[in-house]
Amino acid sequence: MTGEPFWKTVRLEDMSDAQWESLCDGCGRCCLNKLEDWDTGEIAWTNVACKLLDSDTCRCTDYPNRQEKVPECIRLTPKSVRAITWLPPTCGYRLIAEGRDLYWWHPLVSGDPDTVHLAGVSVRGRTVPEAGMEPEDYEEHIVDWPFEPVEV
């Protein structure tokens, strides 16, 4: 045993389900609706939350069934994490895939699931619900903060 945390010694492909799931910091940024420009492929972030996102906990309210209820919900895998360009720069999956370490506020580092909120990284208090909103209205809710690096 090296004493190193698992995310520094275990490849994404070799992680147990529990290890994989624990890489999620609970920020909720990936659960915001995004708009893609069909011509350029450019992604614009909105503050419009997925209907399954609990805006207080920043967690999915029906994680086991999310893809049945929200077909466009993308399941993260080691392969998809390396291919998806819109994952936030603070995302634990992205950081580990890029060979970087987790931030101090990540629950695996801090030992506290609330540090992601205390550090101002999560979407808590920043979203609007998608319920009753037409997709064409999402353009009125474009924001920059979800993809910007966080000062830590």
N, C-alpha and C positions, 0 to 999 in steps of 0.2 A: 504494500500500500504506500503510495507516494505522499499522501496527505494533501494532494492537490484536489480541488473540487472537480466533480465529474465532467463538467462542461469544458474543462481544460485538458482532459485526458481521454474522453470517449468521443468518437466520431458521431456526428448526427445520425448516421445510418445504423449505428450500433447501440444507440440509447434505448433504454426500456421505455415503455409507454409513460410511466410515471416521470422519468427523467425528461422525456420530450415535452410533456405537458407542463412541467415546472419551468421550462424556458420562457413561457408566456409570462410577461410581467404584469398583466392585467391593466394595461393602459387604455385599451379599447380603441386605439387609433385605427386599427385594421378594420374595425366594425363601422367606420364612417363610409357613407356612400361616396363614390368617386365617379367623375365623369371623364370619359376618354374621347379625345378628338379623333374622329375616324380617319382623317387625312394624315395627321402627324403622329398619332399614337400617344400624344402628350396626355398626362393624367392631371386633372384638376380635383383637388380635395374639397369636400364640403363639410359642414358641421352637422349634416343630416345623419342621424344615427339609424342603424339597422333596427327594424321593429323588434328584434330579439335582445337588443342591448339594454341592460339595466343601467340607466344613467347615473345611479348612485354608486353601485359596486363596480361598474365598468366591466361587467362579465355578461356572458350570454345567458339568457333566462332558460334556454332549452338546448344546451350544448350538444347532448347526444343526438338530437333530432334536427339540428340546425339546417342541414343540407336538404332535408325533405321540406322544411317550412320556408327556407330561403334558398332556392335552387342555385342562385348566383353566388352563394357563400363558397369561398374557395378553401378547401381542406389543405392545410399546410403539411408538406412532406419535406424530407431533406432535398429532394430534387426540385420541388416547386419553390422552396425558400431561396434556392440559388438562382432561379429563373425570374421570379417576380421582382420587378423593378420598383414597385410602389410601396414595398414594406417600409415603414418609418425607419429613419436612421438609428433610432434608439431601440428597435425591436431586438429582443434577445435572440431570436432565431437568426435574424440577419447578422447580428454581431458575431455569433459563434460560427456561422457559415463563412464569414469573412476573416476568421482567425483572430478576432478581437475579443476583448473581455467584456463582461457585463458591467454596467454602471453601479455605483455605490447604492443607489436607491432600488435596484432590482431586488425583489423579495428573497432570491437565493443568496444574495450578498448581505443584505441588511437583516434578514431574518424576520422582516415585518412586511406584510402585504400592503400596509398603508403608506409606505415610503414613496411608492410610485405616485401617489396622490399628493402627499406632502411636498414632494419635489416639483410639483406642477407639470408632470409629464403626462398624466392621464387626461381623458376627455371629460372628467367629472366637472359639471357646471358649465360646459362649453357647447353642448349639443342641442339640437332641436329634433323632435320626433318626426319620422317619415310618415306616420299615420295621417291620412287625409291630405297628404301633399302629393301633387302631381310631379312626376319626374322632370318635366320641363321647368318646374319652379326651383329645382335644385341649383340652377345657375345663380340664383339670388343668394345662395348660401355658400359660395366658394370662399375658402379661407386658405391661408398659407401655413398656419402653425402646425398642422399635423405632420408635415414632411420636413420641417426645419429641425436641425439638431438642437438639442436642449443644452443650455449652459449648465454644466455640472461641476 
